[in-house]
Amino acid sequence: MSLEQKYKTGVLWQDIQHQQLVELLQKFSGDDEMGQEMFTYTVGFLVMYVNHHFNLEEEYMQVYDYPDLPAHQKEHADFIQQLKEFRQAYPQYSKEAGDVLMKTVLTWILNHIMGVDQKLGKFILTAERRRHL
């Protein structure tokens, strides 16, 4: 399933990475009996994803002198902390752990991708257009 238009920022790499996150959630949510292996994979993917994705976004923000860089970085740091706390609280799979993880990531998508990432995407696209004039 492709990323819904409302989640797209128009920045290709950002949309592709957001799509990967949505696809992971679809696998995760479609598996009633997730089990330890899928849980471990999902948490590991999220750790790798946030490190790579957040670093890339922050590099673009620095290159284009994004005025909301500190606030955006704080959101990233807060989510990383939230993920660390989740991993400490739920080192093993349980139905509760799966539910908490799903709620955490869905909340992140709705609040972050639909909010500050949309704003960042518009800023990057405008900055890149100016650069090519």
C-alpha positions as CSV (number, residue, x, y, z in Angstrom):
1,M,0.0,0.0,0.0
2,S,1.4,3.4,-0.9
3,L,1.6,6.4,1.4
4,E,-1.6,8.4,1.4
5,Q,-1.3,11.8,-0.2
6,K,-2.1,13.6,3.1
7,Y,1.2,12.1,4.6
8,K,3.4,13.2,1.6
9,T,5.6,16.2,2.0
10,G,6.7,16.3,-1.7
11,V,10.3,15.6,-0.8
12,L,11.1,12.3,-2.4
13,W,13.5,10.8,0.2
14,Q,11.3,11.9,3.0
15,D,8.2,10.4,1.5
16,I,10.0,7.1,0.7
17,Q,11.2,6.9,4.3
18,H,7.8,7.7,5.7
19,Q,6.4,5.0,3.4
20,Q,8.8,2.5,4.9
21,L,7.5,3.4,8.4
22,V,3.8,3.0,7.2
23,E,4.6,-0.4,5.6
24,L,6.2,-1.6,8.9
25,L,3.1,-0.5,10.8
26,Q,0.9,-2.3,8.3
27,K,2.8,-5.6,8.8
28,F,2.8,-5.0,12.5
29,S,-0.9,-4.3,12.8
30,G,-1.9,-7.2,10.5
31,D,-0.3,-9.8,12.7
32,D,-2.5,-10.7,15.6
33,E,0.0,-13.1,16.9
34,M,3.1,-11.0,16.3
35,G,5.4,-12.9,18.6
36,Q,8.9,-12.1,19.8
37,E,10.6,-12.3,16.4
38,M,8.4,-9.7,14.7
39,F,8.4,-7.5,17.9
40,T,12.3,-7.6,18.0
41,Y,12.4,-6.8,14.2
42,T,9.9,-3.9,14.6
43,V,11.7,-2.3,17.5
44,G,15.1,-2.8,15.8
45,F,13.8,-1.3,12.6
46,L,12.4,1.7,14.5
47,V,15.7,2.4,16.2
48,M,17.6,2.2,12.9
49,Y,14.9,4.3,11.2
50,V,14.8,7.1,13.6
51,N,18.6,7.4,13.7
52,H,18.9,7.5,9.9
53,H,15.7,9.5,9.2
54,F,16.2,12.1,11.9
55,N,19.9,12.7,11.0
56,L,19.0,13.2,7.3
57,E,16.2,15.6,8.1
58,E,18.5,17.6,10.4
59,E,21.2,17.7,7.8
60,Y,18.8,19.2,5.3
61,M,17.6,21.7,8.0
62,Q,21.2,22.8,8.6
63,V,22.0,23.1,4.9
64,Y,19.0,25.3,4.2
65,D,19.1,27.2,7.5
66,Y,15.7,26.0,8.6
67,P,14.4,28.5,11.1
68,D,12.6,25.9,13.2
69,L,15.6,23.6,13.5
70,P,15.8,23.7,17.3
71,A,12.1,22.9,17.8
72,H,12.2,20.1,15.2
73,Q,15.4,18.6,16.8
74,K,13.6,18.7,20.2
75,E,10.7,16.6,18.8
76,H,13.2,14.1,17.4
77,A,15.1,13.9,20.7
78,D,11.8,13.5,22.6
79,F,10.7,10.6,20.3
80,I,14.2,8.9,20.7
81,Q,13.8,9.2,24.5
82,Q,10.3,7.8,24.3
83,L,11.6,4.9,22.2
84,K,14.4,4.3,24.8
85,E,11.9,4.3,27.6
86,F,9.7,1.9,25.7
87,R,12.6,-0.5,25.1
88,Q,13.4,-0.5,28.8
89,A,9.8,-1.0,29.9
90,Y,9.1,-3.7,27.3
91,P,12.3,-5.8,26.5
92,Q,10.1,-8.8,25.5
93,Y,7.0,-9.1,23.4
94,S,3.6,-9.1,25.1
95,K,0.2,-8.1,23.8
96,E,0.5,-4.9,25.9
97,A,3.9,-4.1,24.5
98,G,2.6,-4.5,21.0
99,D,-0.3,-2.3,21.7
100,V,1.8,0.4,23.3
101,L,4.3,0.3,20.4
102,M,1.6,0.7,17.8
103,K,-0.1,3.5,19.7
104,T,3.3,5.3,20.2
105,V,4.2,5.1,16.5
106,L,0.7,6.0,15.2
107,T,0.6,9.0,17.5
108,W,4.1,10.0,16.2
109,I,2.9,9.7,12.6
110,L,-0.2,11.8,13.2
111,N,1.5,14.5,15.1
112,H,5.0,14.8,13.6
113,I,4.6,13.7,10.0
114,M,1.3,15.5,9.6
115,G,2.6,18.6,11.4
116,V,6.2,19.6,11.5
117,D,7.4,17.3,8.6
118,Q,4.8,18.9,6.3
119,K,6.1,22.3,7.2
120,L,9.7,21.1,6.7
121,G,8.9,19.5,3.4
122,K,7.4,22.8,2.0
123,F,10.5,24.7,3.3
124,I,12.9,22.2,1.6
125,L,11.0,22.3,-1.7
126,T,11.0,26.1,-1.7
127,A,14.7,26.2,-0.8
128,E,15.6,23.8,-3.6
129,R,13.6,25.7,-6.2
130,R,15.4,28.9,-5.2
131,R,18.7,27.1,-5.5
132,H,18.0,26.1,-9.0
133,L,16.8,29.5,-10.3
